[in-house]
Amino acid sequence: MNHPEQLLHYIWKFKLYVNNHFVTTEGDEIEIIDAGMLNSNAGPDFFNAKIKARDKIWAGNIEIHKSSSDWKRHNHHTDSAYNSIILHVVERIDCDVFTQEGRKLPQIEIEAPQNVTKNYADLLSSHFTIPCSSKLASIPKIYLNPWLYALLAERLERKTNDIYKVLDKFNNSWDETFYVLLARNFGFGLNAEIFERLALSLPYFYIHKHSDNIFQIEALLFGQAGLLEDEMIMDDYYLQLKKEYHFLQKKYTLKNLDGYLFKSLRVRPQGFPQLRIAQLAAILQQSKRIFSKILEKEDESLLRLFFHINASEYWQTHYTFGKASKKKSKYTGDASINVILINTVAPILFAYGKKNNIEKYCTRALDILEDLKPERNSIITEFKKHAINPLNAADTQSLIQLKKEYCDKQKCLYCKIGYHILSAKQESI
């Protein structure tokens, strides 16, 4: 019995128990017609179950424990939410149990199959970052592909909920929401949080008011980022930006961030936060209604062109302030655009379509992910080592969801791959 109660939930849900013939403590035979629906919130473990006992069909809820005495230990005997229980399912019956109304509950014992408990123990004790990595290559595509699609839906749903929170914060302004999301992803992982804070500290409304002037947009962004505070830099353009920002700061009563929060250590010059902010400014300057432009561009090539934009003239000879470099165009690169399309455009199109019940935008979001090449990161590299080869960005988003929400959290019981492995008849995985 050295396993969690959740394993019993799993065995009950998928009917993996050893014996299908159940007899209650009162000697009544029980037939399980419907195991019910697993409840992940407070209350009974399974809703809307159906059992047959004494030639009658009973409908109600199921509670599962390792031992009968857990019922009282969890205070279910004083909780009216458990009055709807029709059957108490346990691994070991060690006492009678009663509802808050005083009704004695029928109980049955279930036994966890040895192969399931052994496989589960092996998964939990695995020292690999992907616990089932040794078995991944043997998982038939008929199991894997539908699960990857479900994982993609999960990831988009999670991102949609995050987008809705930002949308609520900005009174349903999709322009403000897109701006915050875009800024975050211009941090490209390392600086994502601080880029998001930058956008939150500088409403898009102010940038919108200066959309005809790239210099003023740069002054606002760099000033708010706290990157115009270095007294040692005597560069003319830097000093002009600083002067302009101080004027705009007073005009809009702005409070800037601390520049040291932006990280440049071990970052290639193309990824310096100063250059990224300059590229972001160039994109924001293109339109007063930036999200409307995204909605209009139904062709992926047009979307790419929208983000494939060169930074302003100063940045053709600089990667950061005060240090001149060989003249070179500073267009947003293909890899960076892919990140933006995957993490900004696709999620917000999906969220917008769902919020407004317009299916074509949800479909466009999926099309974007399916048309883009697979992402390249440590998570995808690990899966590829074990013969999981994603075909596109939709697949890689699915694998990222799998790794972060299932593998990392050891939620093998809730994973379709985990189900295939746990229910296997071999002694060990």
VODONU-461062 format. One line per field, with one value per residue (C-alpha): residue in one letter; x, y, z. Coordinates in pm, whole numbers. Layout:
N
type = A_...
xx = X_...
yy = Y_...
zz = Z_...
END
This chain:
429
type = M_N_H_P_E_Q_L_L_H_Y_I_W_K_F_K_L_Y_V_N_N_H_F_V_T_T_E_G_D_E_I_E_I_I_D_A_G_M_L_N_S_N_A_G_P_D_F_F_N_A_K_I_K_A_R_D_K_I_W_A_G_N_I_E_I_H_K_S_S_S_D_W_K_R_H_N_H_H_T_D_S_A_Y_N_S_I_I_L_H_V_V_E_R_I_D_C_D_V_F_T_Q_E_G_R_K_L_P_Q_I_E_I_E_A_P_Q_N_V_T_K_N_Y_A_D_L_L_S_S_H_F_T_I_P_C_S_S_K_L_A_S_I_P_K_I_Y_L_N_P_W_L_Y_A_L_L_A_E_R_L_E_R_K_T_N_D_I_Y_K_V_L_D_K_F_N_N_S_W_D_E_T_F_Y_V_L_L_A_R_N_F_G_F_G_L_N_A_E_I_F_E_R_L_A_L_S_L_P_Y_F_Y_I_H_K_H_S_D_N_I_F_Q_I_E_A_L_L_F_G_Q_A_G_L_L_E_D_E_M_I_M_D_D_Y_Y_L_Q_L_K_K_E_Y_H_F_L_Q_K_K_Y_T_L_K_N_L_D_G_Y_L_F_K_S_L_R_V_R_P_Q_G_F_P_Q_L_R_I_A_Q_L_A_A_I_L_Q_Q_S_K_R_I_F_S_K_I_L_E_K_E_D_E_S_L_L_R_L_F_F_H_I_N_A_S_E_Y_W_Q_T_H_Y_T_F_G_K_A_S_K_K_K_S_K_Y_T_G_D_A_S_I_N_V_I_L_I_N_T_V_A_P_I_L_F_A_Y_G_K_K_N_N_I_E_K_Y_C_T_R_A_L_D_I_L_E_D_L_K_P_E_R_N_S_I_I_T_E_F_K_K_H_A_I_N_P_L_N_A_A_D_T_Q_S_L_I_Q_L_K_K_E_Y_C_D_K_Q_K_C_L_Y_C_K_I_G_Y_H_I_L_S_A_K_Q_E_S_I
xx = 0_300_150_-62_-438_-425_-310_-633_-825_-640_-713_-1080_-1113_-966_-1105_-762_-847_-757_-1101_-1423_-1645_-1727_-1913_-1986_-1929_-2302_-2265_-2431_-2291_-2203_-2187_-1999_-2197_-2022_-1714_-1814_-1620_-1301_-1331_-1009_-1159_-1289_-1562_-1620_-1358_-1595_-1921_-2224_-2129_-2377_-2377_-2618_-2694_-2989_-3132_-3151_-2953_-2798_-2665_-2443_-2086_-1791_-1524_-1194_-945_-662_-836_-1191_-1060_-942_-1310_-1327_-965_-1059_-1374_-1610_-1848_-1921_-1936_-2276_-2098_-2042_-2405_-2440_-2188_-2335_-2022_-1696_-1410_-1097_-791_-848_-1172_-1090_-1411_-1768_-1829_-2128_-2238_-2312_-2680_-2592_-2638_-2407_-2220_-2161_-1789_-1588_-1218_-1013_-669_-403_-246_120_225_60_211_554_547_430_706_962_835_850_1199_1336_1637_1567_1414_1153_1064_941_1219_1332_985_900_1031_792_476_257_167_-199_-156_95_-56_-400_-227_2_-303_-474_-157_-149_-509_-414_-122_-331_-605_-351_-209_-562_-643_-323_-419_-768_-615_-417_-726_-927_-651_-676_-1057_-1075_-822_-671_-410_-279_-292_-105_153_225_246_470_700_732_835_1087_1268_1325_1330_1618_1459_1095_979_1146_1028_674_722_844_525_307_483_430_72_41_-183_124_314_5_7_361_328_448_783_1023_1258_990_887_1250_1280_974_1085_1450_1366_1106_1352_1594_1855_1909_2053_2424_2608_2925_2772_2820_2686_2480_2187_2181_2174_1896_1687_1750_1636_1324_1236_1260_1015_773_820_695_416_277_392_593_812_1091_1234_1591_1813_2028_1734_1793_2047_2324_2578_2667_2417_2526_2522_2215_2028_2133_1824_1906_1886_1575_1403_1500_1350_1037_1005_1026_747_524_571_413_51_-174_-391_-131_-357_-596_-300_-239_-603_-589_-282_-425_-120_174_425_259_275_645_701_524_784_1078_1169_1495_1584_1630_1941_2145_2126_2278_2614_2539_2431_2424_2460_2795_2982_2999_3025_3060_2755_2503_2128_1946_1638_1449_1582_1382_1439_1316_1012_931_939_704_463_460_440_261_61_-78_-191_-359_-537_-663_-772_-942_-1127_-1244_-1346_-1552_-1665_-1495_-1356_-1143_-898_-856_-796_-541_-356_-331_-228_55_192_157_335_635_944_993_1141_1493_1551_1669_1326_1287_1644_1570_1259_1443_1704_1424_1282_1011_1066_831_724_636_590_252_430_702_445_276_604_681_338_403_741_641_296_334_697_829_532_540_178_223_-123_-282_-71_-186_169_177_-148_-4_307_137_-119_142_164_543_689_891_923
yy = 0_227_448_765_778_932_596_442_720_626_255_327_567_324_8_-142_-311_-679_-815_-710_-891_-659_-737_-475_-510_-595_-882_-708_-762_-439_-391_-84_60_398_491_857_1169_1253_1574_1775_2028_2007_1755_1389_1221_1108_1266_1109_745_461_131_-160_-304_-510_-507_-126_137_398_729_960_1026_807_872_681_633_398_298_338_532_808_906_1032_1153_1385_1500_1381_1257_1622_1760_1775_1782_1409_1318_1236_951_618_406_426_261_171_-47_-165_-169_-110_47_149_497_731_1046_1373_1265_945_714_412_384_63_-6_-218_-296_-259_-405_-225_-456_-531_-423_-82_-16_-138_75_376_335_309_631_824_700_772_1004_1118_1460_1275_983_752_838_477_381_679_522_229_439_384_700_608_697_978_1197_1255_1331_1588_1759_1765_1909_2186_2272_2276_2510_2749_2743_2828_3114_3230_3255_3457_3689_3738_3854_4123_4211_4264_4484_4710_4721_4491_4684_4432_4687_4727_4351_4272_4539_4385_4034_4148_4335_4032_3811_4069_3981_3637_3440_3600_3946_3846_3955_4296_4366_4294_4529_4793_4765_4770_5087_5262_5233_5182_5489_5711_5536_5561_5941_5958_5696_5942_5992_5700_5923_5997_5631_5533_5808_5674_5310_5363_5620_5398_5110_5316_5291_5668_5721_5665_5993_5856_5823_6146_6015_6289_6064_5928_6277_6386_6082_6159_6519_6415_6148_6388_6618_6330_6184_6506_6540_6190_6159_5845_5649_5459_5116_5043_4985_4724_4481_4432_4152_4157_3918_3630_3764_3800_4162_4088_4009_4310_4461_4806_4673_4470_4782_4973_4696_4691_5069_5033_4774_4981_5288_5121_5160_5342_5030_4758_4463_4555_4522_4170_4076_4212_4014_3673_3563_3444_3609_3947_3885_3811_4133_4329_4211_4205_4567_4754_4951_5329_5483_5516_5141_5064_5147_5047_4748_4954_5319_5494_5210_5245_4930_4849_4961_4680_4657_4553_4375_4140_3798_3497_3304_3599_3641_3273_3320_3618_3431_3127_3305_3630_3618_3264_3281_3621_3524_3210_3411_3676_3413_3234_3554_3673_3332_3379_3040_3161_3332_3014_2825_3086_3045_2669_2716_2948_2689_2404_2602_2702_2488_2304_2513_2441_2436_2202_2047_1955_1828_1592_1450_1406_1194_948_928_1194_1408_1707_1812_2175_2438_2292_1970_2152_2357_2028_1880_2190_2157_1787_1852_2150_2040_1662_1542_1817_1781_1398_1391_1058_950_1223_1168_950_823_749_553_340_265_219_-26_-232_-594_-609_-618_-299_-4
zz = 0_-31_-300_-306_-299_-647_-782_-655_-833_-1150_-1109_-1043_-1337_-1589_-1425_-1376_-1045_-1007_-922_-1095_-846_-556_-236_28_400_423_179_-116_-464_-644_-1020_-1144_-1435_-1457_-1252_-1269_-1360_-1170_-966_-943_-699_-342_-272_-361_-580_-858_-966_-1132_-1088_-1136_-953_-927_-583_-460_-813_-810_-1000_-774_-907_-708_-605_-509_-248_-254_31_113_438_568_869_634_599_955_949_661_848_578_851_941_586_412_71_121_189_-182_-162_-274_-232_-36_-226_-29_-44_315_513_880_1014_931_789_815_636_814_805_990_690_689_360_168_115_-123_-146_-463_-520_-719_-982_-918_-1267_-1221_-878_-995_-1309_-1112_-855_-1135_-1295_-969_-888_-1236_-1237_-1594_-1664_-1869_-1635_-1913_-2160_-2197_-2325_-2545_-2865_-2823_-2783_-3094_-3285_-3245_-2875_-2915_-3187_-3028_-2697_-2860_-3010_-2669_-2514_-2774_-2687_-2317_-2382_-2590_-2326_-2056_-2263_-2341_-1970_-1914_-2200_-2057_-1727_-1910_-2116_-1797_-1659_-1965_-1990_-2293_-2500_-2741_-2852_-2496_-2441_-2761_-2679_-2335_-2479_-2765_-2528_-2302_-2591_-2709_-2387_-2545_-2221_-2032_-2018_-2061_-1715_-1723_-2078_-1961_-1666_-1909_-2113_-1801_-1681_-2014_-2148_-2521_-2529_-2483_-2760_-2980_-2933_-3073_-3346_-3611_-3436_-3383_-3182_-2921_-2902_-2840_-2579_-2397_-2408_-2322_-2055_-1891_-1902_-1694_-1970_-2003_-1654_-1721_-1662_-1825_-2173_-2373_-2703_-2878_-2964_-2609_-2463_-2701_-2602_-2236_-2275_-2467_-2211_-1919_-2098_-2170_-1823_-1665_-1919_-1846_-1480_-1550_-1308_-1478_-1397_-1289_-1590_-1416_-1430_-1804_-1850_-2110_-1959_-2193_-2449_-2811_-2938_-3157_-2835_-2628_-2458_-2602_-2958_-2880_-2745_-3061_-3277_-3063_-3104_-3484_-3484_-3255_-3473_-3776_-3673_-3427_-3398_-3387_-3308_-3590_-3826_-3698_-3756_-4111_-4217_-4301_-4496_-4286_-4520_-4457_-4085_-4112_-4306_-4033_-3780_-4022_-3966_-3933_-3621_-3655_-3814_-3493_-3441_-3779_-3617_-3257_-3048_-2729_-2635_-2669_-2845_-3222_-3436_-3802_-3997_-4034_-4077_-3761_-3894_-3667_-3764_-3884_-3560_-3355_-3576_-3531_-3153_-3183_-3410_-3179_-2844_-2929_-3250_-3241_-2874_-2905_-3228_-3053_-2749_-2963_-3165_-2855_-2674_-2969_-3089_-3429_-3526_-3817_-3580_-3374_-3698_-3811_-3482_-3535_-3898_-3795_-3551_-3799_-4074_-3864_-3822_-3490_-3211_-3095_-2720_-2446_-2395_-2762_-2777_-2488_-2655_-2985_-2806_-2740_-3092_-3052_-3360_-3386_-3736_-3662_-3392_-3298_-3199_-3007_-2815_-2724_-2600_-2395_-2232_-2167_-2007_-1792_-1680_-1659_-1652_-1424_-1188_-1197_-1313_-1489_-1372_-1583_-1894_-2185_-2232_-1861_-1893_-2174_-1965_-1628_-1760_-1947_-1835_-1808_-1459_-1498_-1728
END
